[in-house]
Amino acid sequence: MYWQYIDPAGINPELFDLTQVHTCKVKKYSGIEDVRNIRLKGWNLFADLLDECPVSGQQLSESTWFLYAAQGRS
């Protein structure tokens, strides 16, 4: 899955150590390294283990890690 932009209005900025989120994108994590060590220059990241797709809202057959990347005001 590639990065897909989502509506930042439903995102808690505190998850990214921000006071306001201006833009947010998400993608399924498919790497082998620890998800907490992923970095993306210029973005604040947050990983979450989910049972439903954050883009489509569809129930997943198994829990899956997703990476959220946000930019905003600190």
C-alpha positions as CSV (number, residue, x, y, z in Angstrom):
1,M,0.0,0.0,0.0
2,Y,1.3,3.4,-0.9
3,W,0.8,6.6,1.1
4,Q,-2.8,7.9,1.0
5,Y,-3.9,11.3,2.3
6,I,-6.7,11.3,4.8
7,D,-8.7,14.1,6.4
8,P,-6.7,15.6,9.2
9,A,-9.8,16.8,11.0
10,G,-10.3,13.4,12.7
11,I,-6.6,13.1,13.8
12,N,-5.5,13.8,17.4
13,P,-2.5,16.1,17.0
14,E,-1.1,15.0,20.4
15,L,-0.3,11.6,18.8
16,F,2.3,13.4,16.7
17,D,3.5,15.9,19.4
18,L,1.7,18.7,17.5
19,T,-0.8,21.2,18.5
20,Q,-2.5,21.2,15.1
21,V,-2.4,18.8,12.1
22,H,-2.4,20.4,8.6
23,T,-2.0,17.3,6.5
24,C,-1.9,13.6,7.3
25,K,-1.2,10.5,5.2
26,V,-1.3,6.8,6.1
27,K,0.0,3.5,4.7
28,K,0.1,-0.1,5.6
29,Y,3.4,-1.1,7.2
30,S,5.0,-4.0,5.5
31,G,8.7,-3.8,6.7
32,I,10.6,-6.3,8.8
33,E,12.2,-3.7,11.2
34,D,10.6,-2.4,14.3
35,V,7.8,0.0,13.2
36,R,8.8,2.4,16.0
37,N,12.2,3.1,14.3
38,I,10.7,4.3,11.0
39,R,11.6,8.0,10.1
40,L,10.3,10.2,7.3
41,K,12.1,13.5,6.9
42,G,9.8,16.5,7.6
43,W,7.0,14.4,9.0
44,N,6.0,13.3,12.5
45,L,5.1,9.6,12.5
46,F,2.7,7.4,14.6
47,A,2.1,3.7,14.2
48,D,-1.1,1.9,15.2
49,L,-2.2,-1.7,15.1
50,L,-5.7,-1.7,13.6
51,D,-8.5,-4.1,12.9
52,E,-10.1,-1.9,10.2
53,C,-8.6,0.0,7.3
54,P,-8.1,3.7,8.1
55,V,-8.8,4.7,4.5
56,S,-11.8,2.6,3.5
57,G,-13.2,1.7,7.0
58,Q,-13.4,-1.9,5.9
59,Q,-12.9,-4.7,8.5
60,L,-9.5,-6.4,8.0
61,S,-9.1,-10.2,8.2
62,E,-6.3,-9.7,10.8
63,S,-4.8,-6.8,12.8
64,T,-2.4,-4.8,10.7
65,W,0.2,-2.1,11.5
66,F,-0.4,1.2,9.8
67,L,1.9,4.2,9.7
68,Y,0.5,7.7,10.0
69,A,2.6,10.7,8.9
70,A,1.5,14.2,9.8
71,Q,2.7,17.8,9.3
72,G,1.4,20.7,11.4
73,R,2.0,23.2,14.1
74,S,4.1,22.3,17.1
